[in-house]
Amino acid sequence: MQTTRMKSLFIISFLLVTSILIAQEIPSRVNDGVSLSQQKEVKRDALAGLNLSREQLKELQALNKDAKQQQKNLTSDSNINAKQRREKLQILKKQQADKRKAVLTAEQYTKYEQNLKEIKEQGKNVSRQKV
């Protein structure tokens, strides 16, 4: 009688543990989001039609490289909380926009803003189609 009870208890506990482990399994997901190559295309599209000089292009590349490094430093900084990190990233974004505006002429900057707006709208349309 006691061995049957022990066997039953063992089987029930085994099934319970197995079901918990199966429930925690994360299925592999396909990334339908924006790939790295698509992000680069978006940046190129934003700069498309601006007729940038070589100097402007070099300055913008250096600006983007610097921004990436600063963002990386902020995201890896464990001494600040999420709210502070978000605030600092917003400040960094504003500073980068100001620097970009200084590199581009007024006409180029207007066209750049228009390109960004169009890209944003395209992204919204794509996300609506997926739903």
N, C-alpha and C positions, 0 to 999 in steps of 0.2 A: 504494500500500500504506500509506504513512504518512498520507495524508489519510483513508483509511477508519479507520485506528486513531485518529486525532484526532477524527473524527466519533463513533466509538464511545465514546471517552473523554468527549467533551462530552455525549453523550446520557446516559451512565451518571451523570455528575456532576449533570446537570440533574434526573434522576429522583431521585437521592439527596437533593438539596437540597429538591425539591418534597415528597417524602415526609416529610422532617423538619418542614417548615413545616406540613403538613397535620396531623401528629401533635401539634403544639403548639397547635392550634386548640382553644379551649374552647367547648363547645356552650352555648347559652343555657340557663339553668336557671330553672325555676319555683320561686319561694319558697313552699314548703309550710309554712314555720315560722310563728311568731306575728307577725302584723302589728302595726304601731304602734297601730292602733285596737283590736286585741284586747288589747294590753297595758294600754291605758287601761281597757277593760272589766274586766279582771282586777283592777285597782286599785279600781275602783268596787265590784266584787263583794266584795272584802276589807273594804271600809268599809260594805257594805250591812247594814242592820239594826242599826247601832250607835247610832242616834238621836243624832248629833253635834250639839252646839250650834254656832252660827255662829262663836263664838270658837275652838272646837276645830277646826272645819273650816279656818278661816283659818290657825291655827297649823300644822296638818298640811300645808296647801298650801305655806306658807313653808318648812317643814321639808323637804318633797320638792324644792322648787326649790333650796334650799341644798345638799341631797345631790347633786342632778344636777350642780350647778356644781362641787362638790368632786370628784366622780367624773371629770368632764370634765378638770379640772385635773390630776388624778393620771394619767389615761390619756394626756394629752398631754405629761407631764413626761418629757423625754428624759434627765434626769440620774439616773434610778433604773432598776435592772434589773427584769426581770419578777417575780422573787421578792419584791423589796421592794414593788413595785406591788401584788402580790396581798395581801401582809401589810397594807399600808396600807388597801387596799380592805376587807379583813375588819374592821379596826379601825373604819373609817368606818361599815360596816354595823352593827356592834355599838353604836356611839355613836348612830346614827340610831334603832335599836330602843329604846335606853334613853330617848331624847328622846320617841319616840312613846309609850312606856309612861308617861312623865310627863304627857303631854297627855291620855291617855285614863284613864277611871276603871278600877278593877280589873275590873269586870264587862264594860266595853267592850273592854278589852284581851284578856280571855279569849275573848270572841266573835270579836274580830279574829284571834287566833291560830287559832281553830277554822275561820274562813273561809279563812285561808291554807292550812291543812292540807287542806281540801276542794278548794281550787283546785289544789293540788299533785297530789292524787290524780286529779283530772279530767285534768290534763296528762299524767300517766303513762298513764291509760287511752287517751287520744287517741293518744299516741305508740305504744302497743302495737297499736292498730288499724291504724296506717299500715304497720307491719312486716308 
